[in-house]
Amino acid sequence: MKIFTTQLEIADFVFAEKSLNKTIGFVPTMGALHRGHISLVEQAVSQTDTVVVSIFVNPRQFNDKADYHTYPRNQVADLQLLESHSCHAVFCPDYNELFRSEDSISLNFRNLDKVLEGKFRPGHFQGMIDVVYALFQSVKPHKAFFGMKDYQQLRIISLLALEYFPNIDIIACDIVRESDGLAMSSRNMRLDTHSRSIAPNIYKTLKLAADNYSDKTVAQLLEFMWAQLKLFPQFTVEYVEVCNGNTLQSVSPHDIARGNMLLLAVWCGGVRLIDNIYLK
């Protein structure tokens, strides 16, 4: 496994691989890798010839600087894990290497940045597309793999690729969960023992709602979910929404249907957790 820190190095590596008619799979990460990340790597290994993973904690997408500074980092363990799962190259740039200016990328977000996470994390999605744009420019993969836990991010990255990188296929990968249902996230490392024992009730609430939505209006379903989450005083709920699965806009009061999504953000023990589920 090769490790690169500059855009020139990773570009030369990818060019050489492509000259051998190899397809390039790319998994962008912020490190603190877990089995969810590795599932993306495994998808890339199964679908492409050469797999590149990036590790970069991007300050531009943190609207809370304290959150940026406490974000878990363990690059030594990350590199060992990637090498054991057939990763071919890792790109670990620093900020000044990746961002040669403070300019931001212009993108028509189609209002995807105004809802859900966008309401509570101003500037987050602009910072996110800035870094994904820079990484795509450096790596130029054939396919890029993203998890569906950050579903709103996935939809916005699809717009970015459509406008700027039409030759990159964005591959959506299923959420990977712990045995108790908690969606895997690097932030889970920050949960204390008690909070970790409570956190799976986030998914249990989503699952219970998704299994019992057919006879409810939107308001009734939201009320049901809020009531379930309020059973746990450790939770501070930021949002619970029923949205169109494509646009992420709110659905009309009686328009709950298959393909809609339930999405939420909950603080648990000082750690912000997000999750979602499709209605089937």
C-alpha positions, 0 to 999 in steps of 0.5 A: 500500500502506497501513502501519498501526501501531495496532489502531484504524487496521487495524480501521478499514481492514478495516471500510471494505473489508468495507463494500465487500463485499470479502473480507479475506485475512491473512498473519501474519509475523515479517518477514525475508520470503522467497519462502515468505512471498510464496507465502502473499501470492500465495495470499491475492491469488488467493483474496481481494480485500484482502490484509493482512500483519502484521510483528511479532517476538513475544517471547512465543513465544521460550523462548530470549531470545537467539534473539529478539534475533538473529532477523533483521529488515529491515522496509524490505526487507520493505515494498518486497517486499510492495508489489511483490506486490500487498499492500494493507495492512501492520500493524506494531504494537509490543508494547504496542499489540498486548498491552494486558495480560500475560494469556494466552489459554486454549485446549484444545491437545488435547495438541498442545503436549506433543509435538515442538516443545512438548517442546523449546520450553516456552511457545512455543505459548502465546506463539504463540496469544497473538499470533495471537489478538491479530492475528485480533482486530485484523484480523478476516479472512475467510481466514488463510494459513499455511505447512505448514513449521510444521505443528504451529503450523498444527494449533494455530492451527486449534484456536484458530480453531475455538474463538474465530474460527469465521468465519476460514478457515485456509488451509494452504499448501505448503512452499516450498523452495530449489532444493536442497530446503532449506525456506525460513525466515527463520532460513536467513539466519543460516547461514554458507556451510558450514552452508548447504551442509550444511543441504539434507541435512535434507530429503534425509533426509526424502525418502529415508525417505518413499520407503523406508518401506513395508517398515519398522517405526517403529523401523527408519524412525527408526533409518534417519533418525538414521543418515542425519543422523549422517553430518553432524557439523555436525548436532545432532538434537533430534527425529525422529518418525513421527506421526499427521498429524492428532493429531501423536501417535506411531503404534504400532510397526507402524502406518506408513501414508499420511497419517502424517508425518515431522517433525524439528528439527535444529541446523545451525551454531548455527541451529535448523531444522525440516521435515516430509514426508507419507508417500504 
